[in-house]
Amino acid sequence: MNTGTSQRDDQRQAARQRRRELLEAADRVVLRDGPGASMNAIAAEAGITKPILYRHFGDKGGLYRALAERHTDALLASLRAALDAPADRRERVESTLSTYLAAIEARPQVYRFLMHPADAEQQVEAEQGFDVGRHSAPLLRRMGEELAEVIAERVDLGPGGMDLARAWGHGIVGMMYAAGDWWLRERPCPREDLVRHLTDLLWGQLAAAGDRADGPGF
């Protein structure tokens, strides 16, 4: 093998390993500080200076995207496993919803870092060009597209099926995100109750329910 090529391969491997180490350090700070995790704290945890951290990720937005990809990859793998489990369709839907809620429940600080800016830092980060909404939206879009692919693979939707699968995929992800965000903040019920309620909604219980006698339907 060419010595120059071998050296470049070694350098790329070392860079990938260093990047993994820095992301693991960032994870530890996020688990401790949640949305308040700062570049200074992450650099200190990694034993480097902030300029070196910027050299690897560019800015906080770059670090955020790397962490989002890392955690989204793991979550999507878990959701696919739940959807592929040997069970009937309703049980698989319940398992998928439960998997998502269990993930945000297990690491709420990571979830809040990815989805919500720290109130004290929000204005500063906006002035520095870091907009958490601009970065979290692609994460949700990716989840919607991935779920659409799974639906299209497993359900015969007929002509125009991919468009329908995408509408359902993004709709389900939006529901999971909004309901999960509310549930994680308020904890109004056990996780299994929310899973059942959302599955009932997906199963058409809203359409099947009768209108109240004292008011109009919608």
GIKAKA-V902123 format. One record per backbone hydrogen bond with DSSP energy under -1.0 kcal/mol. NH is the residue of the N-H (numbers start at 1). CO is the residue of the C=O. Records with the same first field share a line. If there is no record, write none. Layout:
# GIKAKA-V902123
NH: CO + CO
This chain:
# GIKAKA-V902123
6: 2
7: 3
8: 4
9: 5
10: 6
11: 7
12: 8
13: 9
14: 10
15: 11
16: 12
17: 13
18: 14
19: 15
20: 16
21: 17
22: 18
23: 19
24: 20
25: 21
26: 22
27: 23
28: 24
29: 25
30: 26
31: 27
32: 28
33: 29
34: 30
36: 33
37: 34
42: 38
43: 39
44: 40
45: 41
46: 42
48: 43
53: 49
54: 50
55: 51
56: 52
57: 53
58: 54
59: 57
63: 59
64: 60
65: 61
66: 62
67: 63
68: 64
69: 65
70: 66
71: 67
72: 68
73: 69
74: 70
75: 71
76: 72
77: 73
78: 74
79: 75
80: 76
81: 77
82: 78
83: 79
84: 80
87: 85
92: 88
93: 89
94: 90
95: 91
96: 92
97: 93
98: 94
99: 95
100: 96
101: 97
102: 98
103: 99
104: 100
105: 101
106: 102
107: 103
111: 107
112: 108
113: 109
114: 110
115: 111
116: 112
122: 118
125: 121
126: 122
127: 123
128: 124
129: 126
130: 125
135: 131
136: 132
137: 133
140: 136
141: 137
142: 138
143: 139
144: 140
145: 141
146: 142
147: 143
148: 144
149: 145
150: 146
151: 147
152: 148
153: 149
154: 150
155: 151
161: 158
164: 160
165: 161
166: 162
167: 163
168: 164
169: 165
170: 166
171: 167
172: 168
173: 169
174: 170
175: 171
176: 172
177: 173
178: 174
179: 175
180: 176
181: 177
182: 178
183: 179
184: 180
185: 181
186: 182
187: 183
194: 190
195: 191
196: 192
197: 193
198: 194
199: 195
200: 196
201: 197
202: 198
203: 199
204: 201
205: 200
208: 204
209: 205
215: 212
